[in-house]
Amino acid sequence: MDPAKTYPSTICHVVAMPYPGRGHINAMMNACKLLALKSPQHILLTFAVTEEWLGFIGSDPKPDNIRFATVPNVIPSEHGRAKDFPGFVEAVSTKMEAPFEELLDRLEPPVTAIVADTFVVWAVGVGNRRNIPVASLWPMSATVFSVIYHFELFVQHGHFPIELSDIGDELVDYILGVSTMRIMDLPTIMYGHGRKVLN
Protein backbone atom coordinates (compact mmCIF):
# COMPACT_ATOMS: atom_id res chain seq x y z
CA MET A 1 0.00 0.00 0.00
CA ASP A 2 1.14 3.50 -0.71
CA PRO A 3 -0.23 5.63 2.16
CA ALA A 4 0.97 8.84 0.48
CA LYS A 5 -1.07 8.26 -2.66
CA THR A 6 -4.31 10.20 -2.95
CA TYR A 7 -7.39 8.87 -4.70
CA PRO A 8 -10.33 10.72 -6.22
CA SER A 9 -13.37 10.99 -3.98
CA THR A 10 -15.44 9.17 -6.60
CA ILE A 11 -13.35 5.99 -6.48
CA CYS A 12 -15.06 2.78 -5.44
CA HIS A 13 -12.82 1.12 -2.86
CA VAL A 14 -13.51 -2.61 -2.59
CA VAL A 15 -11.85 -4.78 0.04
CA ALA A 16 -11.57 -8.46 -0.87
CA MET A 17 -11.35 -10.95 1.99
CA PRO A 18 -10.64 -14.51 0.80
CA TYR A 19 -10.72 -17.58 2.99
CA PRO A 20 -7.05 -18.33 3.73
CA GLY A 21 -6.59 -21.37 1.49
CA ARG A 22 -4.96 -21.67 -1.94
CA GLY A 23 -8.12 -22.48 -3.95
CA HIS A 24 -10.07 -19.73 -2.20
CA ILE A 25 -7.34 -17.11 -2.60
CA ASN A 26 -6.79 -17.95 -6.27
CA ALA A 27 -10.52 -17.72 -7.00
CA MET A 28 -10.85 -14.39 -5.19
CA MET A 29 -7.80 -12.93 -6.95
CA ASN A 30 -9.15 -14.00 -10.33
CA ALA A 31 -12.48 -12.31 -9.55
CA CYS A 32 -10.66 -9.17 -8.40
CA LYS A 33 -8.56 -9.04 -11.58
CA LEU A 34 -11.73 -9.19 -13.68
CA LEU A 35 -13.34 -6.45 -11.59
CA ALA A 36 -10.19 -4.30 -11.69
CA LEU A 37 -10.11 -4.39 -15.49
CA LYS A 38 -13.75 -3.25 -15.80
CA SER A 39 -12.99 0.32 -14.71
CA PRO A 40 -9.33 0.80 -13.73
CA GLN A 41 -9.74 4.54 -13.12
CA HIS A 42 -12.75 4.19 -10.83
CA ILE A 43 -12.15 1.00 -8.83
CA LEU A 44 -9.48 0.37 -6.21
CA LEU A 45 -9.27 -3.14 -4.78
CA THR A 46 -7.52 -3.95 -1.54
CA PHE A 47 -6.80 -7.67 -1.28
CA ALA A 48 -6.62 -8.62 2.42
CA VAL A 49 -4.57 -11.66 3.42
CA THR A 50 -2.55 -12.82 6.39
CA GLU A 51 1.10 -11.81 6.56
CA GLU A 52 2.03 -15.42 5.78
CA TRP A 53 -0.13 -15.46 2.65
CA LEU A 54 1.35 -12.17 1.45
CA GLY A 55 4.72 -13.93 1.51
CA PHE A 56 3.29 -16.63 -0.77
CA ILE A 57 1.53 -14.37 -3.30
CA GLY A 58 2.99 -10.88 -2.88
CA SER A 59 5.11 -11.08 -6.03
CA ASP A 60 2.32 -12.43 -8.28
CA PRO A 61 1.41 -10.07 -11.15
CA LYS A 62 -1.74 -8.01 -10.69
CA PRO A 63 -3.33 -4.87 -12.14
CA ASP A 64 -2.13 -1.54 -10.73
CA ASN A 65 -5.49 -0.86 -9.06
CA ILE A 66 -5.17 -3.96 -6.86
CA ARG A 67 -3.06 -3.61 -3.73
CA PHE A 68 -2.33 -5.96 -0.86
CA ALA A 69 -3.04 -5.35 2.82
CA THR A 70 -2.41 -7.75 5.68
CA VAL A 71 -3.92 -8.93 8.90
CA PRO A 72 -1.60 -10.55 11.45
CA ASN A 73 -0.97 -14.30 11.44
CA VAL A 74 -3.66 -15.07 14.01
CA ILE A 75 -4.45 -18.47 12.47
CA PRO A 76 -2.31 -21.63 12.25
CA SER A 77 0.31 -21.69 9.51
CA GLU A 78 -0.68 -22.93 6.07
CA HIS A 79 2.18 -25.42 6.34
CA GLY A 80 0.60 -27.32 9.23
CA ARG A 81 -3.11 -26.68 9.00
CA ALA A 82 -3.88 -30.23 7.77
CA LYS A 83 -2.72 -31.61 11.14
CA ASP A 84 -5.66 -29.90 12.85
CA PHE A 85 -8.08 -28.77 10.17
CA PRO A 86 -11.03 -28.28 12.58
CA GLY A 87 -8.76 -26.04 14.70
CA PHE A 88 -7.79 -24.07 11.60
CA VAL A 89 -11.45 -23.55 10.62
CA GLU A 90 -12.25 -22.48 14.18
CA ALA A 91 -9.37 -19.96 14.18
CA VAL A 92 -10.53 -18.42 10.88
CA SER A 93 -14.05 -18.15 12.32
CA THR A 94 -13.04 -16.61 15.65
CA LYS A 95 -9.65 -14.86 15.35
CA MET A 96 -9.62 -12.99 12.04
CA GLU A 97 -12.63 -10.70 12.44
CA ALA A 98 -11.09 -8.20 14.87
CA PRO A 99 -7.83 -7.74 12.89
CA PHE A 100 -9.89 -7.34 9.71
CA GLU A 101 -11.95 -4.57 11.33
CA GLU A 102 -8.76 -2.87 12.47
CA LEU A 103 -7.48 -3.05 8.89
CA LEU A 104 -10.66 -1.36 7.62
CA ASP A 105 -10.02 1.50 10.07
CA ARG A 106 -6.55 2.07 8.58
CA LEU A 107 -7.45 1.98 4.90
CA GLU A 108 -7.67 5.04 2.69
CA PRO A 109 -9.79 5.95 0.90
CA PRO A 110 -12.75 4.78 2.99
CA VAL A 111 -14.06 1.35 2.06
CA THR A 112 -17.23 1.40 -0.03
CA ALA A 113 -17.76 -2.36 -0.47
CA ILE A 114 -16.48 -5.73 0.77
CA VAL A 115 -16.25 -8.91 -1.27
CA ALA A 116 -15.81 -11.85 1.09
CA ASP A 117 -15.46 -15.56 0.58
CA THR A 118 -18.71 -17.28 1.59
CA PHE A 119 -16.75 -19.23 4.23
CA VAL A 120 -15.64 -15.98 5.91
CA VAL A 121 -19.05 -15.74 7.53
CA TRP A 122 -18.20 -12.93 9.96
CA ALA A 123 -17.61 -10.46 7.07
CA VAL A 124 -21.35 -9.85 6.69
CA GLY A 125 -21.58 -8.77 10.34
CA VAL A 126 -18.61 -6.43 9.88
CA GLY A 127 -20.26 -4.86 6.86
CA ASN A 128 -23.61 -4.52 8.63
CA ARG A 129 -22.03 -2.78 11.63
CA ARG A 130 -20.23 -0.32 9.37
CA ASN A 131 -23.01 0.14 6.81
CA ILE A 132 -20.75 -1.25 4.06
CA PRO A 133 -22.35 -3.54 1.47
CA VAL A 134 -20.92 -7.07 1.38
CA ALA A 135 -20.93 -9.40 -1.61
CA SER A 136 -20.28 -13.10 -1.09
CA LEU A 137 -18.02 -15.05 -3.46
CA TRP A 138 -18.58 -18.80 -3.70
CA PRO A 139 -15.16 -20.06 -4.86
CA MET A 140 -16.07 -23.67 -5.62
CA SER A 141 -17.93 -25.40 -8.38
CA ALA A 142 -21.69 -25.30 -8.81
CA THR A 143 -21.72 -29.06 -8.14
CA VAL A 144 -20.24 -28.56 -4.67
CA PHE A 145 -22.72 -25.77 -3.98
CA SER A 146 -25.65 -27.95 -5.04
CA VAL A 147 -24.48 -30.88 -2.89
CA ILE A 148 -24.17 -28.64 0.18
CA TYR A 149 -27.39 -26.73 -0.54
CA HIS A 150 -29.41 -29.95 -0.84
CA PHE A 151 -27.70 -31.69 2.08
CA GLU A 152 -31.03 -32.52 3.75
CA LEU A 153 -31.64 -34.94 0.88
CA PHE A 154 -28.75 -37.11 2.12
CA VAL A 155 -30.59 -37.44 5.43
CA GLN A 156 -33.94 -38.14 3.74
CA HIS A 157 -32.38 -40.91 1.62
CA GLY A 158 -30.51 -42.51 4.53
CA HIS A 159 -27.08 -41.43 3.30
CA PHE A 160 -26.23 -39.43 6.43
CA PRO A 161 -24.77 -40.30 8.80
CA ILE A 162 -22.99 -43.10 6.99
CA GLU A 163 -19.57 -44.71 6.91
CA LEU A 164 -18.09 -44.61 3.43
CA SER A 165 -16.55 -48.05 3.96
CA ASP A 166 -20.07 -49.52 4.31
CA ILE A 167 -21.71 -48.20 1.15
CA GLY A 168 -20.05 -49.83 -1.85
CA ASP A 169 -21.28 -48.39 -5.15
CA GLU A 170 -24.55 -46.93 -3.90
CA LEU A 171 -25.80 -44.15 -6.21
CA VAL A 172 -26.91 -40.61 -5.50
CA ASP A 173 -29.38 -39.49 -8.15
CA TYR A 174 -31.49 -36.99 -6.23
CA ILE A 175 -29.37 -33.82 -6.08
CA LEU A 176 -30.80 -31.20 -8.45
CA GLY A 177 -28.35 -30.20 -11.17
CA VAL A 178 -25.85 -32.94 -10.31
CA SER A 179 -25.36 -36.02 -12.47
CA THR A 180 -25.86 -39.43 -10.91
CA MET A 181 -22.73 -40.44 -8.99
CA ARG A 182 -21.55 -42.99 -6.50
CA ILE A 183 -21.81 -41.72 -2.95
CA MET A 184 -18.22 -42.84 -2.39
CA ASP A 185 -17.09 -40.30 -5.05
CA LEU A 186 -18.54 -37.31 -3.20
CA PRO A 187 -15.42 -36.71 -1.06
CA THR A 188 -13.37 -36.32 -4.24
CA ILE A 189 -15.87 -33.85 -5.67
CA MET A 190 -15.93 -31.93 -2.42
CA TYR A 191 -12.10 -31.53 -2.31
CA GLY A 192 -11.98 -32.73 1.26
CA HIS A 193 -15.14 -30.97 2.44
CA GLY A 194 -17.11 -34.11 1.65
CA ARG A 195 -15.22 -36.11 4.23
CA LYS A 196 -16.48 -33.72 6.86
CA VAL A 197 -20.01 -33.89 5.44
CA LEU A 198 -20.28 -37.63 5.07
CA ASN A 199 -18.20 -39.03 7.95
C-alpha positions in Angstrom: 0.0 0.0 0.0 1.1 3.5 -0.7 -0.2 5.6 2.2 1.0 8.8 0.5 -1.1 8.3 -2.7 -4.3 10.2 -2.9 -7.4 8.9 -4.7 -10.3 10.7 -6.2 -13.4 11.0 -4.0 -15.4 9.2 -6.6 -13.4 6.0 -6.5 -15.1 2.8 -5.4 -12.8 1.1 -2.9 -13.5 -2.6 -2.6 -11.8 -4.8 0.0 -11.6 -8.5 -0.9 -11.3 -11.0 2.0 -10.6 -14.5 0.8 -10.7 -17.6 3.0 -7.0 -18.3 3.7 -6.6 -21.4 1.5 -5.0 -21.7 -1.9 -8.1 -22.5 -3.9 -10.1 -19.7 -2.2 -7.3 -17.1 -2.6 -6.8 -17.9 -6.3 -10.5 -17.7 -7.0 -10.8 -14.4 -5.2 -7.8 -12.9 -6.9 -9.1 -14.0 -10.3 -12.5 -12.3 -9.6 -10.7 -9.2 -8.4 -8.6 -9.0 -11.6 -11.7 -9.2 -13.7 -13.3 -6.5 -11.6 -10.2 -4.3 -11.7 -10.1 -4.4 -15.5 -13.7 -3.2 -15.8 -13.0 0.3 -14.7 -9.3 0.8 -13.7 -9.7 4.5 -13.1 -12.8 4.2 -10.8 -12.2 1.0 -8.8 -9.5 0.4 -6.2 -9.3 -3.1 -4.8 -7.5 -4.0 -1.5 -6.8 -7.7 -1.3 -6.6 -8.6 2.4 -4.6 -11.7 3.4 -2.6 -12.8 6.4 1.1 -11.8 6.6 2.0 -15.4 5.8 -0.1 -15.5 2.6 1.3 -12.2 1.4 4.7 -13.9 1.5 3.3 -16.6 -0.8 1.5 -14.4 -3.3 3.0 -10.9 -2.9 5.1 -11.1 -6.0 2.3 -12.4 -8.3 1.4 -10.1 -11.1 -1.7 -8.0 -10.7 -3.3 -4.9 -12.1 -2.1 -1.5 -10.7 -5.5 -0.9 -9.1 -5.2 -4.0 -6.9 -3.1 -3.6 -3.7 -2.3 -6.0 -0.9 -3.0 -5.4 2.8 -2.4 -7.7 5.7 -3.9 -8.9 8.9 -1.6 -10.6 11.5 -1.0 -14.3 11.4 -3.7 -15.1 14.0 -4.4 -18.5 12.5 -2.3 -21.6 12.3 0.3 -21.7 9.5 -0.7 -22.9 6.1 2.2 -25.4 6.3 0.6 -27.3 9.2 -3.1 -26.7 9.0 -3.9 -30.2 7.8 -2.7 -31.6 11.1 -5.7 -29.9 12.9 -8.1 -28.8 10.2 -11.0 -28.3 12.6 -8.8 -26.0 14.7 -7.8 -24.1 11.6 -11.5 -23.6 10.6 -12.2 -22.5 14.2 -9.4 -20.0 14.2 -10.5 -18.4 10.9 -14.1 -18.1 12.3 -13.0 -16.6 15.6 -9.7 -14.9 15.4 -9.6 -13.0 12.0 -12.6 -10.7 12.4 -11.1 -8.2 14.9 -7.8 -7.7 12.9 -9.9 -7.3 9.7 -12.0 -4.6 11.3 -8.8 -2.9 12.5 -7.5 -3.0 8.9 -10.7 -1.4 7.6 -10.0 1.5 10.1 -6.6 2.1 8.6 -7.4 2.0 4.9 -7.7 5.0 2.7 -9.8 5.9 0.9 -12.8 4.8 3.0 -14.1 1.4 2.1 -17.2 1.4 0.0 -17.8 -2.4 -0.5 -16.5 -5.7 0.8 -16.3 -8.9 -1.3 -15.8 -11.8 1.1 -15.5 -15.6 0.6 -18.7 -17.3 1.6 -16.8 -19.2 4.2 -15.6 -16.0 5.9 -19.1 -15.7 7.5 -18.2 -12.9 10.0 -17.6 -10.5 7.1 -21.3 -9.9 6.7 -21.6 -8.8 10.3 -18.6 -6.4 9.9 -20.3 -4.9 6.9 -23.6 -4.5 8.6 -22.0 -2.8 11.6 -20.2 -0.3 9.4 -23.0 0.1 6.8 -20.8 -1.3 4.1 -22.3 -3.5 1.5 -20.9 -7.1 1.4 -20.9 -9.4 -1.6 -20.3 -13.1 -1.1 -18.0 -15.1 -3.5 -18.6 -18.8 -3.7 -15.2 -20.1 -4.9 -16.1 -23.7 -5.6 -17.9 -25.4 -8.4 -21.7 -25.3 -8.8 -21.7 -29.1 -8.1 -20.2 -28.6 -4.7 -22.7 -25.8 -4.0 -25.6 -27.9 -5.0 -24.5 -30.9 -2.9 -24.2 -28.6 0.2 -27.4 -26.7 -0.5 -29.4 -29.9 -0.8 -27.7 -31.7 2.1 -31.0 -32.5 3.8 -31.6 -34.9 0.9 -28.8 -37.1 2.1 -30.6 -37.4 5.4 -33.9 -38.1 3.7 -32.4 -40.9 1.6 -30.5 -42.5 4.5 -27.1 -41.4 3.3 -26.2 -39.4 6.4 -24.8 -40.3 8.8 -23.0 -43.1 7.0 -19.6 -44.7 6.9 -18.1 -44.6 3.4 -16.5 -48.0 4.0 -20.1 -49.5 4.3 -21.7 -48.2 1.1 -20.0 -49.8 -1.9 -21.3 -48.4 -5.2 -24.5 -46.9 -3.9 -25.8 -44.2 -6.2 -26.9 -40.6 -5.5 -29.4 -39.5 -8.2 -31.5 -37.0 -6.2 -29.4 -33.8 -6.1 -30.8 -31.2 -8.4 -28.4 -30.2 -11.2 -25.9 -32.9 -10.3 -25.4 -36.0 -12.5 -25.9 -39.4 -10.9 -22.7 -40.4 -9.0 -21.6 -43.0 -6.5 -21.8 -41.7 -3.0 -18.2 -42.8 -2.4 -17.1 -40.3 -5.0 -18.5 -37.3 -3.2 -15.4 -36.7 -1.1 -13.4 -36.3 -4.2 -15.9 -33.8 -5.7 -15.9 -31.9 -2.4 -12.1 -31.5 -2.3 -12.0 -32.7 1.3 -15.1 -31.0 2.4 -17.1 -34.1 1.7 -15.2 -36.1 4.2 -16.5 -33.7 6.9 -20.0 -33.9 5.4 -20.3 -37.6 5.1 -18.2 -39.0 8.0 
